[in-house]
Amino acid sequence: MNSLQYNFVLRRTATILSIVILTLAIIAAISGILIGFYYEPVAGDAYQSLNQINNSISNGWLIYSLHDLAGNGTIAVALIQIVVMFLGRQFRRSWLTGWISGILLTLSTIGLGWTAMILSWDQLGYWRLKVELGIIDSVPIVGTFVSNLLTGGSGINTTTIVHFYTLHSYVLSTAAIALAVVHLVALVIHEQEQKYLLVQQLEKLSKSIYLEEKLSENTTTKA
C-alpha cells in the first residue's frame, strides 16, 4: 500500500513537472518570436543583431534573457522529470505513451539548446560547433552526409546559420510544444487511472479492516 502511495506521489510530481515544461516551452516560443522580429540569420550580422536586441531595443535584454532562461529551464526540468518518471515506474507498458513522449520531448529540448549555439555567431559557439561537426563527420557511413546537411556543405557560414535557425525556430520548437502537450495529456490520463487504482486499494483495505473488527467483536461476544 505504501509503495502504491509512493508511486502515486511521484507520478503526480511528474505531471506537475510536465505542466512546468509546457509553460516554459510556451514562454520560450513567445520570446523567440519577439527576438525573431529583429534577429538576422546572417554570418557577421547575427552577432550585431543580438547586440542590438540586448542594448538598443526596448526591453530587448529582458526578452532575450527570458528566452535563454526558459530554454535552459525546459531542458533541466525535462531531465529531472525523466528521473521522477523512472522512480515512479512510469516506464511500464501501461505508461508507454507518456514515457515515449517524455523521452522525445527531452531530446527535442536538448536539440533546441544545441541548435542555438551557433545563432549568436560568437567565438565560443563557432569553435564548439566546429569540434562537434568534426565528431559527427567521423561517424561511419552517415556522418559526412549529416555534417554537410547541417552546414550546407561548404563550411560554417551563413547557410549554416540559416539551417540551424530553421531547425531551432520552426522544426524543433514546433515539435517540442506538440510533444509537451501530448506528454501532459498522457500523464493526466495515466494519473487518473492510477488514482482509480489507489481508491480501489483503499476500499479493499477498509473492507478488510471492517471484517477484522467484526470478527474480533464476534469472538469477544462468544467468549
Buried (B, 14 or more C-beta within 10 A) or exposed (E): EEEEEEBBEBBBBBBEBBBBBBBBBBBBBBBBEBBEEBBBBBBEBBBEBBEBBBEEBEEBEEBBEBBBBBBBBBBEBBEBBBEBBBBBBBBEEEBEBBBBBBBBBBBBBBBBBBBBBBBBBBEEBBEBBEEBBEEBBEEEEEBBEEBBEBBBEEEBEBBBBBBBBEBBBEBBBEBBBBBBBBBBBBBBEBBEEBEEEBEEBEEEEEEEEEEEEEEEEEEEEEE
